[in-house]
Amino acid sequence: MQFRPCIDLHEGKVKQIVGSSLRDGDNSATVNFESKQSAADFAGLYRQEHLTGGHVIKLGPGNDEAAAEALSGWPGGLQIGGGITADNAMKYLEMGASHVIVTSYVFKDGQVNFENLDKLFKVVGKERLVLDLSCKKKGDDYFIVTDRWQKFTDTRINKATLEKLAKYCDEFLVHAASVEGLMAGPDLELVSLLAHHSPVPVTYAGGIASIEDIEAVRKAGDSRVHITIGSALDIFGGSLAFKDVVSSCKAG
């Protein structure tokens, strides 16, 4: 299990926001934390700790300069997402991203757009593409959700879906939308499902707030599921020590 750090960018600043609060019209959002440090500073920290596979997420417009600074600060060490399309993906790879993360270009309006996915696949190749499979539980199943996690698709997160989508990408990034940002514990049922059925590496996000939570994910995921943590970390205003998370994951 690896710790995959994050750099979330909003209006050019490193922030932690409530994901579902982001509005397209005026780009407003409910902000949990805003750092005085730059995106490049965080990239340097992650590089110092030899943490690869972390992700830079551009939340709305006005983040290109900060994103470029982050990618140049840890060349090949960070993935990037936010507004990625077949037309701009190569630009970010050339700027130093190891992978591009795609969300709304493929998952939008309650649908999975396989035409766009195929376009992106042909441009960047499987080995440099990450699919963000944000999901929520409905009934007994998890479904991919789109549009700020407000719309359910009819696509279940199960063995068949993961195997089908894995043909297009190198990794999955999975946000447990129902627990994301609440710091009230991870969705261990989802973690277990991912561990048992994903044919490619997967990073889980959502609810991790303590070392005990990390150990619970390690156990539920058979040490196969990587983690990312946002608002709970002390570097983002939380109480969970970044250094302790790094040590805990490296120990496992």
C-alpha positions in Angstrom: 0.0 0.0 0.0 1.4 3.4 -1.0 0.5 6.9 0.1 -0.4 9.0 -2.9 -0.4 12.7 -1.9 -2.5 15.4 -3.5 -2.3 19.0 -4.5 -5.8 20.4 -5.1 -5.8 23.8 -6.9 -8.6 26.4 -6.8 -8.2 29.9 -8.2 -4.4 29.2 -8.4 -4.1 28.4 -4.7 -3.6 25.1 -2.9 -6.9 24.4 -1.1 -9.1 21.8 0.4 -12.7 22.4 -0.6 -16.0 20.6 -0.3 -16.0 18.9 -3.7 -19.8 19.0 -4.2 -19.9 22.8 -3.4 -17.9 23.9 -6.5 -20.1 25.9 -8.8 -19.4 26.2 -12.6 -20.9 29.6 -12.9 -18.8 31.7 -10.6 -16.2 29.0 -9.6 -17.2 29.5 -6.0 -16.7 26.8 -3.4 -16.8 26.1 0.3 -13.2 26.1 1.4 -12.0 24.0 4.3 -8.4 25.1 4.0 -6.2 27.5 2.0 -2.4 27.1 2.2 0.1 30.0 2.1 2.5 27.7 0.4 2.6 27.3 -3.3 1.9 24.2 -5.4 5.6 24.0 -6.1 6.3 23.9 -2.4 4.0 20.8 -2.0 5.6 19.2 -5.0 9.0 19.7 -3.5 7.8 18.1 -0.2 6.5 15.1 -2.0 9.7 14.8 -4.0 11.8 15.0 -0.9 9.8 12.0 0.6 10.1 10.1 -2.7 6.3 9.9 -3.0 5.2 9.1 -6.5 1.8 8.7 -8.0 0.3 11.7 -6.2 -2.1 13.9 -8.1 -2.6 17.6 -9.0 -6.3 18.4 -9.4 -7.3 21.6 -11.1 -10.7 22.6 -9.7 -12.1 25.1 -12.2 -10.2 27.8 -14.3 -7.2 29.8 -13.2 -5.0 26.9 -12.2 -2.7 26.3 -15.2 0.2 28.3 -13.9 0.2 26.7 -10.4 -0.2 23.3 -12.0 2.8 23.8 -14.3 4.8 24.9 -11.2 3.9 21.7 -9.4 4.7 19.4 -12.4 8.0 21.1 -12.9 8.8 20.7 -9.2 8.4 16.9 -9.3 8.8 15.8 -13.0 7.4 12.3 -13.5 6.2 12.1 -9.9 2.7 13.6 -10.2 -0.4 12.9 -12.1 -2.8 15.7 -13.2 -6.6 15.9 -13.5 -9.2 18.6 -14.1 -10.4 19.5 -17.5 -8.4 16.8 -19.3 -9.5 16.1 -22.8 -8.0 14.3 -25.9 -7.0 17.8 -27.2 -5.0 18.9 -24.2 -3.7 15.7 -22.5 -0.4 15.6 -24.3 0.4 19.2 -23.2 0.3 18.1 -19.5 2.4 15.0 -20.1 5.0 17.1 -21.9 4.9 19.5 -18.8 6.1 16.6 -16.6 3.0 14.7 -15.5 3.4 11.0 -15.3 -0.3 10.4 -16.1 -3.5 12.3 -16.9 -6.6 11.7 -14.8 -9.9 11.9 -16.6 -13.3 12.6 -15.1 -15.9 14.7 -16.7 -14.6 14.2 -20.3 -15.6 10.5 -19.9 -18.1 10.6 -17.0 -20.8 13.3 -17.5 -24.5 13.8 -17.4 -25.0 10.4 -15.9 -23.3 8.6 -18.7 -20.0 6.9 -19.5 -18.8 8.3 -22.8 -16.8 5.5 -24.4 -16.3 7.5 -27.6 -14.3 10.1 -25.6 -12.5 7.5 -23.7 -11.4 5.8 -26.9 -10.1 9.2 -28.2 -8.1 9.8 -25.1 -6.8 6.2 -25.1 -5.5 6.7 -28.7 -3.8 9.9 -27.8 -2.0 9.1 -24.5 -2.1 5.3 -24.4 -3.1 3.0 -21.6 0.1 3.4 -19.6 -0.4 7.1 -19.0 -4.1 7.3 -18.3 -5.9 7.2 -14.9 -9.7 6.9 -14.7 -11.4 8.6 -11.8 -14.3 6.3 -10.7 -16.0 8.4 -8.1 -18.9 6.5 -6.8 -21.8 6.2 -4.3 -23.7 3.3 -2.9 -27.4 2.8 -3.9 -29.1 -0.3 -2.6 -26.5 -3.1 -2.5 -24.3 -1.7 -5.2 -21.8 1.1 -5.9 -22.5 3.2 -9.0 -20.2 5.7 -10.8 -21.5 9.3 -10.1 -20.9 12.3 -12.3 -21.5 16.1 -12.3 -20.0 17.0 -8.9 -21.1 13.6 -7.6 -24.8 14.6 -8.0 -25.9 12.2 -10.8 -25.9 8.5 -10.7 -24.9 6.6 -13.8 -26.2 3.1 -14.4 -22.7 1.8 -14.3 -22.0 -0.4 -11.3 -18.5 -0.7 -9.7 -18.1 -4.5 -10.0 -15.7 -7.1 -11.4 -17.0 -6.8 -15.0 -16.9 -2.9 -15.0 -13.4 -2.8 -13.5 -12.1 -5.3 -16.0 -13.7 -3.5 -18.9 -12.4 -0.1 -18.0 -8.9 -1.4 -17.0 -8.3 -2.2 -20.7 -8.1 1.6 -21.3 -6.0 2.8 -18.3 -3.0 2.2 -16.1 -4.7 3.0 -12.8 -8.0 3.9 -11.1 -8.6 6.8 -8.7 -11.7 6.1 -6.7 -13.4 8.7 -4.5 -16.0 7.3 -2.1 -18.3 10.3 -2.6 -20.5 9.6 0.4 -17.7 9.9 2.9 -15.3 12.2 1.1 -14.3 15.2 3.2 -16.1 14.0 6.3 -13.1 12.6 8.1 -15.4 10.0 9.7 -13.8 6.8 8.5 -13.2 5.1 5.1 -15.7 2.9 3.2 -14.1 -0.4 3.9 -16.7 -2.4 1.9 -15.7 -0.4 -1.2 -12.0 -0.8 -0.4 -12.4 -4.6 -0.2 -14.4 -4.7 -3.5 -11.6 -2.7 -5.2 -8.9 -5.0 -3.8 -10.6 -8.1 -5.0 -11.7 -7.0 -8.4 -9.5 -4.3 -9.9 -6.9 -5.7 -12.4 -4.9 -2.5 -12.2 -3.5 -0.4 -9.3 -6.2 1.6 -7.5 -6.0 4.6 -5.2 -8.8 5.1 -2.7 -9.9 8.5 -1.4 -12.5 9.2 1.3 -12.9 9.5 5.0 -9.4 8.5 6.2 -8.6 10.6 9.3 -6.3 8.5 11.5 -3.5 6.0 11.5 -6.1 3.4 12.6 -8.1 4.2 9.5 -5.0 3.6 7.4 -4.5 0.2 9.0 -8.2 -0.6 8.5 -7.8 0.2 4.7 -4.6 -1.9 4.6 -6.4 -4.9 6.1 -9.6 -4.5 4.0 -7.6 -4.0 0.9 -5.1 -6.8 1.4 -2.3 -4.1 1.2 -3.2 -3.8 -2.5 -5.2 -0.5 -2.4 -3.2 2.8 -2.3 -4.6 5.8 -0.4 -4.8 9.5 -0.7 -5.7 11.9 2.2 -6.7 15.5 2.0 -8.3 17.7 4.8 -7.3 15.4 7.6 -3.6 16.0 7.1 -1.7 18.6 9.2 -0.3 20.1 6.0 -3.9 20.9 5.0 -5.0 22.2 8.5 -6.0 18.8 9.9 -4.6 16.8 12.9 -3.1 13.8 11.1 0.6 14.2 10.8 1.9 14.0 7.3 5.2 12.4 8.5 3.2 9.7 10.4 1.2 8.8 7.3 4.4 8.6 5.2 6.0 6.4 7.8 3.0 4.2 8.3 2.6 3.5 4.6 6.3 2.9 4.0 6.4 0.5 6.9 3.7 -1.6 5.2 
